[in-house]
């Protein structure tokens, strides 16, 4: 919580471009309304652009209203979904309440309406289904939006509607306000009757407001157009709103009836849930596809939307999409830092461990000594980490027991194709693009196998028919309404993958060119196609026929790839060995007699057991053991010793990793993050913060950290080194005394804690490691655990922690 602020008789300062709001640098206004202004801003701590909504509390707004608004914002920030714009922070600065959102380049729906007028019915419905998908998830979490309107929905670069301001849109009201809108309501013109009446928030309110937004998208103007707000509210309370008799083409009677049901004055007559509303629109959209048989482009678009919505209804697809989107945005951003990428990956403990295993596998020939994500990002690069992380999250979500064998086979085949493609491109940039492009060239088939297993089985049956076999493209188009390739490329667009990778995923058609294309992107497409055909041969052919079949593929594509038969065979052998290493690092296990087993053994090893080949007893894909960052129950006397050994091993590996980094040219912040990450992972801390002394103010202040929600705590972490009576943190810094507090609730400890601590971090157990040069404090490492008594250190662990702290001191000395 911020320090108490009185709003009784004061106005917040006016925000201007070039000034700061808290730590955020305001750049330009993105939008403006009666209750707020939205700014594009830059967050120097996380090194990313953000959108900041600066609220406008009236002169009479009281402290209680502000506190309630902050709490609502924090509650709403816990609702995550690909169609919801996440709230990073909610705070007050200089009497000015504000919200910090992810910045989504794109126009809001009201801007779309201003530019284009009424939208085509199919497009309007598709956008509204995105909105309702988000609303349904929020309602399931107990959050009601309360202010759904076109200006609170932004359309991103993939054409996806994303909703802002969940549960926090009600403005901080003037306690003396005479305005007709009650506290629980949103914006006049988009209120439900019960919201206008001042009733408590309920999901039915959002359904009504969604109906109003959909009506506006179809009409090109608001359904309620009243200059007098009292008149608008009167109509909402007393009239049954009706769509005009004449509507643009495409709005048929069925769609009109769906909108009218959402707008029912009696809440009981509306859809029972946002999901039910969405399902009706989905059925309407599906019926539209059947009527559009002659226009392939529109059919494909609407079919893709239909399939995407079916996939979004699966609980893990939104999580998969969100993970892919975050990973891709970090890799492609010009402002992302090693720190922000590291912190994002560390949020997923399993991903962290698997990623480090991959970096240390023979695939990257790192020798098994990279123990921090920070170091991995520095060595492998953003794109390399992106490629590994995309592979891992895709595998992580393929966890369907009934189809595990088929999924593993398809995943390994895709990984094999990616490895071959990467080997055939000697230039690093091309190699990375070829790896993902070749791997994702059959993304549609992989995802169809997972999300539409019955349809995927029908496609295989048509392809393998003895009487009239079909091509896979024709079969998938016949069963799904669009080809696997179109499905994969459509999903890649929705995920925001680079245009180059999307292009590579689209298989080239026609005869291969007689010489290598001068355009590297076109050459990579042919390499990806050939790589996938070779992977098919390795998977499906008898081992004795493999070499001859690869020779035929090479002859077909050699000129287009610019590679000789000898080079292709060498790349295939090398890629196969790398696949075995990757599978071992990713802990992929397949049945010994399966087709996938062929991929995991070299031609001269058919009688031996490859590293990743074990009995597939549970058929569950993606069950990965968590290493140092997962707490294990101490069931036996040996368990504490095992835990201690694991902690010491992780700490020692980190120390070696950091030592290697400091031998080279290094950035101080990168080394400090590696030190924090090593401690964080080894001891399973909940939060860890690095602080530095400001020589002007003599304040030891938080600079950056790791852990869930740590950003909100970093800026509030302060201790005055020159205070008349220093608090506990100040004393520790001045004396240079390493300190572990096992019970921060003891009265004698509570008295020495800074006043902000109980309202902020408030951990019962924490560790303090001060940094000094010539007995003068300049830094502090704070690390905590939120479970009482959960921090235990033996002498070896404490010595290793002190070594890490000393490495931080040494890094400062070397950098200066």
Protein Blocks (a to p, Z undefined) as FASTA:
>chain_A
ZZdddfklcccddddehiaehjbccfbdfbdcfkbccdddddfklopadddddddddfkl
cfklmmmmmmmmmmmmmpgcfkbccdfbdcdeehiacddddddedddfklmmmmnopadf
klmmmmmmmmmmmmmmmmmnopafklacfklcccdfkopacdehihilpccddfkbcbfb
dfklccehiacfklmnopacdfklmmmmmmmmmmmmmnopafbdcfblklmmmmmmmpcc
dddfbdcehiafklmmmmmmmmpmblklmcfbfklmmmmmmmmmmmmmmmmmmmmklmmm
mmmmmmmmmmmmpmklmmmmmmmmmmmmmmmpckbcfklmmmmmmmpmmlmmmmmmmmmm
mklonoopafbfklmmmmnommlmmmmmmmmmmmmmmccfklmmmmmmmmmmmmmmmmmm
mmmpmbfklmmmmmmmmmmmmmmmmmmmmmmmmlmmmmmmmmmpmklccdfklmmmmmno
pafklmmmmmmmmnopafklmmmmpccedjddfbdcfblklmmmmmmmmmmmmmmmmmmm
cfklmmmmmmmmmmmmmmmnopafklmmmmmmmmmmmmmmmmmmnopacdfkbmklmmmp
cfklmmbccfklccdfkopghiacdffkpccddfbfklmmmmmmmmmmmmmmmmmmmmmm
mmmccdfklmmmmmmmmmmmmnopabdcdddddfklopacdfbdcdehklmmmmmpccdf
kbfbacfklmmmmnopacddfblkbfklmmmpcfklmmmnopabdcdddddeehiafbdc
ddddfbghiaccdfklmmmmmmmmmmmmmmmmmmZZ
